[in-house]
Amino acid sequence: MMPTVRCVCRSHAIPAFSAPRRRLLFSLAATGWMACLLGAPAHAADATWPSKPLRIVVGFAPGGTTDVMARLIGKALSDQLGQPVVIDNKPGASGNIAVAEVARAAADGHTFLVAPTTVESANPSLFKFPILPARDLQPVTGLGKTQMYLVTRPGLTATDVPTLVKMGSTPGKELSFASAGTGTAPHLACELFKQATKVNFVHAPYRGAAPALQDVMANQADFVCDPGIAFQHIRSGKVKLLGIVSSKRSPFFPDVATVAEQGYPGADLDIWFGMWSPKNTPETVIRRMDAAVAQALAQPDVTRKYADLGAETVPLPTQAFKAKLQEETQLLSGLIAQQKIHAD
């Protein structure tokens, strides 16, 4: 531990030292004062954080899962930290515009990014973009996840994953899957499903999860890896849920087996959401924000509203969040290269 430097100014007569000794004393004094000048503001800034409104940048339009999560967390953080939290939507380029916005922001602990983890784990393999989250941002904490659901059109006769695979393997009987867009998590989940089943399902990209689901409901595409927006349509019978594209069953449909349980391990991709800050944000701020988010996620009202999104409040402390990012990057970068996936 570094010794505490006290900055005290007193008026004393200066003894008559030799010139070399005087130079040494003045040098030591200057060093002490410089430590005070450099150290005190940083310490003060940490102690008074947050000293102004917080800004959370979201890379997607208002109303989507990421935006609603950010607003729920923002409200809880404002109540805890005593400062307003402003949600700043910067949609475009699969979240890359928001990433760049936060990377350019001052590292003073007042600007944060909320996004799916794919902005770090998948986007760099899909886009040529000068900003790299792993290099230019600092992971803060995980915010929770949504699972993905293998949902088929109402007119398809398949009743489980094996029958869907058998249909897709029949010569001359190609099946298509809709997605929220090339390189999105729902698309990559279905690519993992293709790998696991060794069936060449045809990809039909859309501009978002909602229009992809809409065309499955209209029998224009055969199935979709849905990120949790199809619940009411599953329950009303407008689409059929065949399996959970995850390592475990869904708390919302506990009687539906995972794809792995039905004989096809490897089709497993949850959509994780997290928070990042500009690089070099003070570590004390990261720790305080991590703790504040965990407290927010523990609130019953937040848990209930997450469930309305088909999401779960699964806090990931900073180090666990970093480990999740590394694990997912290894998985998705390899998948993108192997399947030769290119962003539109």
C-alpha positions in Angstrom: 0.0 0.0 0.0 1.3 3.5 -0.9 1.9 5.8 2.0 -0.7 8.6 2.5 0.6 12.0 1.3 -0.6 14.9 3.4 -0.7 18.2 1.6 0.0 20.8 4.4 1.3 24.3 3.8 3.1 25.9 6.7 5.2 29.0 6.9 8.7 28.3 8.4 12.1 29.8 8.1 14.2 27.8 5.7 17.5 26.6 7.3 20.7 27.5 5.6 21.5 24.3 3.8 24.2 23.8 1.1 23.1 24.4 -2.5 23.0 20.7 -3.5 21.0 19.8 -0.4 18.6 22.7 -1.1 18.1 21.4 -4.6 17.3 17.9 -3.3 14.8 19.3 -0.7 13.1 21.5 -3.3 12.9 18.4 -5.6 11.3 16.3 -2.9 8.9 19.1 -1.9 7.9 19.5 -5.6 7.3 15.8 -5.9 5.1 15.7 -2.8 3.0 18.7 -4.0 2.7 17.1 -7.5 1.4 13.9 -5.9 -1.2 16.0 -4.0 -2.2 17.9 -7.2 -2.5 14.7 -9.2 -3.9 12.4 -6.6 -6.5 14.6 -4.8 -8.8 15.3 -7.7 -9.0 11.6 -8.7 -9.8 10.7 -5.1 -12.3 13.4 -4.8 -14.0 12.4 -8.1 -14.4 8.8 -6.9 -15.7 9.9 -3.5 -18.4 12.1 -5.0 -19.4 9.8 -7.9 -21.8 10.3 -9.5 -21.6 14.1 -9.5 -23.9 14.7 -12.5 -26.6 12.8 -14.5 -25.6 9.4 -15.8 -26.0 8.6 -19.5 -26.7 5.1 -20.7 -26.2 4.7 -24.5 -28.4 2.0 -26.2 -27.6 0.8 -29.7 -31.1 -0.1 -30.6 -34.4 1.7 -31.1 -36.8 2.5 -28.2 -39.2 -0.3 -27.2 -36.9 -3.3 -27.9 -35.6 -5.7 -25.3 -32.2 -3.9 -24.8 -33.9 -0.5 -24.5 -36.5 -1.7 -22.0 -33.8 -3.4 -19.9 -31.7 -0.2 -19.9 -34.7 1.9 -18.8 -35.6 -0.6 -16.0 -32.0 -0.6 -14.7 -31.7 3.2 -15.2 -34.7 3.9 -13.0 -33.4 1.7 -10.2 -29.9 3.2 -10.5 -31.3 6.7 -10.3 -33.2 5.8 -7.1 -30.0 4.3 -5.6 -27.4 6.9 -6.7 -29.4 10.1 -6.4 -28.8 11.3 -10.0 -31.0 11.2 -13.1 -30.2 8.5 -15.6 -30.7 9.5 -19.3 -31.2 6.8 -21.9 -29.6 7.9 -25.2 -30.7 5.7 -28.1 -28.1 5.5 -30.9 -29.4 2.7 -33.2 -27.6 1.4 -36.2 -24.9 -1.0 -37.4 -25.9 -3.8 -35.0 -25.0 -1.6 -32.0 -21.6 -0.4 -33.4 -22.7 3.2 -33.5 -23.4 3.1 -29.8 -20.1 1.4 -29.1 -18.3 4.2 -30.8 -20.2 6.8 -28.9 -19.2 5.3 -25.6 -15.6 4.7 -26.6 -15.3 8.4 -27.4 -16.8 9.6 -24.1 -14.9 10.8 -21.2 -13.8 8.1 -18.8 -15.2 9.9 -15.8 -17.8 7.3 -14.8 -20.9 9.1 -16.2 -21.3 7.4 -19.6 -22.2 3.7 -20.0 -23.2 1.3 -22.8 -26.0 -1.2 -22.5 -26.0 -3.8 -25.2 -26.2 -7.5 -26.0 -22.8 -9.2 -25.6 -22.7 -9.9 -29.3 -21.4 -6.3 -29.8 -18.1 -7.7 -28.5 -18.3 -11.4 -29.2 -19.7 -11.4 -32.8 -19.6 -7.9 -34.3 -15.8 -7.7 -34.8 -15.9 -10.9 -36.9 -18.8 -9.5 -39.0 -17.9 -5.8 -39.6 -14.9 -3.9 -40.5 -15.1 -1.2 -37.8 -12.3 0.8 -36.2 -13.7 0.5 -32.7 -13.1 -2.8 -30.9 -15.1 -3.2 -27.6 -12.5 -5.7 -26.2 -9.9 -3.0 -26.7 -11.7 0.3 -26.4 -14.3 -0.4 -23.7 -14.3 -1.7 -20.2 -16.7 -4.4 -19.1 -18.7 -3.4 -16.0 -21.4 -6.0 -15.3 -23.9 -8.5 -16.8 -27.6 -7.5 -16.8 -29.3 -10.8 -17.5 -30.3 -12.9 -20.4 -33.0 -14.2 -22.7 -33.1 -17.8 -24.0 -34.0 -18.7 -27.6 -36.9 -20.8 -28.6 -37.2 -23.0 -31.7 -40.6 -21.9 -33.0 -42.2 -23.3 -36.2 -45.0 -22.0 -38.4 -48.5 -23.3 -37.6 -48.9 -25.3 -40.8 -45.8 -27.3 -40.4 -46.5 -30.9 -39.3 -43.3 -31.4 -37.2 -44.1 -32.0 -33.5 -40.6 -32.1 -32.1 -37.0 -31.4 -33.1 -36.2 -34.9 -34.5 -39.2 -34.7 -36.9 -38.2 -31.2 -38.0 -34.7 -32.5 -38.7 -36.1 -35.5 -40.6 -38.3 -33.2 -42.7 -35.3 -30.9 -43.5 -33.2 -33.9 -44.5 -35.7 -35.1 -47.1 -34.4 -34.6 -50.6 -36.2 -31.8 -52.4 -37.8 -30.7 -49.2 -35.8 -27.6 -48.1 -36.9 -25.8 -44.9 -36.2 -22.2 -44.3 -35.5 -20.3 -41.1 -36.2 -16.6 -40.5 -33.9 -14.4 -38.4 -33.6 -10.9 -37.0 -30.9 -10.2 -39.5 -27.5 -11.6 -40.6 -25.1 -11.9 -37.7 -27.7 -11.3 -35.0 -27.9 -13.7 -32.1 -31.1 -15.4 -33.4 -29.4 -16.0 -36.7 -26.3 -17.4 -35.0 -28.4 -19.6 -32.8 -30.0 -21.2 -35.9 -26.5 -21.6 -37.4 -25.5 -23.6 -34.3 -28.7 -25.6 -34.9 -27.6 -26.3 -38.5 -24.2 -27.4 -37.3 -25.7 -29.7 -34.6 -28.2 -31.3 -37.0 -26.0 -31.3 -40.2 -29.1 -30.1 -42.1 -28.7 -27.3 -44.6 -31.6 -25.1 -43.6 -32.0 -22.0 -45.8 -31.5 -18.6 -44.1 -34.1 -15.8 -44.6 -32.9 -12.6 -42.9 -35.3 -9.9 -41.8 -34.9 -6.5 -40.3 -35.6 -7.5 -36.7 -37.1 -10.3 -34.6 -40.7 -9.1 -34.9 -40.9 -9.2 -38.7 -39.1 -12.6 -38.7 -41.7 -14.0 -36.3 -44.5 -12.4 -38.3 -43.6 -14.3 -41.5 -43.3 -17.6 -39.6 -46.8 -17.0 -38.2 -47.9 -16.3 -41.8 -46.4 -19.6 -43.1 -43.8 -17.7 -45.2 -40.8 -19.2 -43.3 -40.7 -22.6 -41.6 -39.1 -21.7 -38.3 -37.2 -19.2 -36.3 -34.9 -19.1 -33.3 -37.0 -16.6 -31.3 -35.5 -14.4 -28.6 -38.5 -14.5 -26.4 -41.1 -12.3 -28.1 -43.3 -15.2 -29.3 -44.7 -16.2 -25.9 -48.2 -15.0 -26.4 -48.4 -16.6 -29.9 -47.0 -19.9 -28.5 -49.7 -19.9 -25.8 -52.4 -19.0 -28.3 -51.4 -21.7 -30.7 -50.4 -19.3 -33.5 -47.0 -20.9 -33.6 -45.5 -24.1 -32.2 -42.6 -24.4 -29.8 -40.5 -27.5 -30.5 -37.4 -26.9 -28.3 -35.3 -24.6 -26.3 -32.0 -23.5 -27.9 -30.2 -23.3 -24.6 -28.3 -25.5 -22.2 -31.3 -25.7 -19.9 -35.0 -25.6 -20.0 -36.9 -22.3 -19.9 -38.5 -21.2 -16.6 -41.4 -20.0 -18.8 -41.9 -23.4 -20.6 -40.5 -25.9 -18.2 -42.1 -28.9 -19.9 -40.4 -28.2 -23.3 -37.1 -30.1 -23.8 -34.0 -28.4 -25.0 -32.6 -29.2 -28.4 -29.7 -31.1 -26.8 -32.2 -33.2 -24.8 -33.8 -34.1 -28.0 -30.6 -35.5 -29.4 -28.7 -32.5 -30.9 -26.1 -31.1 -28.5 -24.3 -27.9 -29.5 -27.4 -25.8 -30.3 -27.0 -23.6 -27.3 -26.9 -19.8 -27.4 -28.5 -17.4 -24.9 -28.6 -13.7 -25.5 -26.7 -12.1 -22.7 -26.9 -8.3 -22.0 -24.4 -6.2 -20.2 -22.9 -2.9 -19.4 -19.6 -1.3 -20.5 -17.9 2.0 -19.8 -15.2 3.9 -21.6 -11.7 2.5 -21.2 -9.8 3.8 -18.2 -12.9 4.5 -16.1 -11.8 4.5 -12.5 -11.9 1.0 -10.9 -13.8 2.4 -7.9 -16.6 3.5 -10.2 -16.7 0.1 -11.9 -17.0 -1.6 -8.5 -19.7 0.7 -7.3 -21.7 0.4 -10.5 -21.4 -3.4 -10.5 -22.8 -3.5 -6.9 -25.6 -1.0 -7.8 -26.7 -3.0 -10.8 -26.7 -6.2 -8.7 -28.9 -4.4 -6.2 -31.2 -3.2 -9.0 -31.6 -6.7 -10.4 -32.6 -8.1 -7.0 -35.7 -5.9 -6.9 -38.9 -7.9 -7.4 -40.4 -5.3 -9.6 -37.4 -5.5 -12.0 -37.5 -9.3 -12.0 -41.2 -9.2 -12.9 -40.8 -6.7 -15.7 -37.8 -8.7 -17.1 -40.1 -11.8 -17.1 -42.6 -9.7 -19.2 -39.8 -9.5 -21.8 -39.1 -13.2 -21.6 -35.9 -12.4 -19.8 -34.2 -13.4 -16.6 -32.3 -11.2 -14.1 -29.0 -13.1 -13.9 -26.4 -10.7 -12.5 -22.8 -11.3 -13.6 -20.2 -9.5 -11.5 -17.4 -7.8 -13.5 -15.0 -10.8 -13.6 -17.7 -13.3 -14.4 -18.9 -10.9 -17.1 -15.4 -10.7 -18.6 -15.2 -14.5 -18.6 -18.6 -14.8 -20.4 -17.4 -12.4 -23.1 -14.3 -14.4 -23.7 -16.2 -17.7 -23.8 -18.8 -16.3 -26.2 -16.2 -14.6 -28.4 -14.4 -17.9 -28.9 -17.6 -19.7 -29.8 -19.1 -17.1 -32.2 -15.9 -16.0 -33.9 -15.3 -19.7 -34.8 -18.9 -20.2 -35.9 -18.8 -17.1 -38.1 -15.6 -18.2 -39.8 -16.7 -21.8 -40.2 -20.1 -21.0 -41.7 -18.6 -18.1 -43.8 -21.2 -15.7 -42.4 -20.9 -12.1 -43.7 -23.0 -9.1 -42.6 -25.3 -7.6 -45.1 
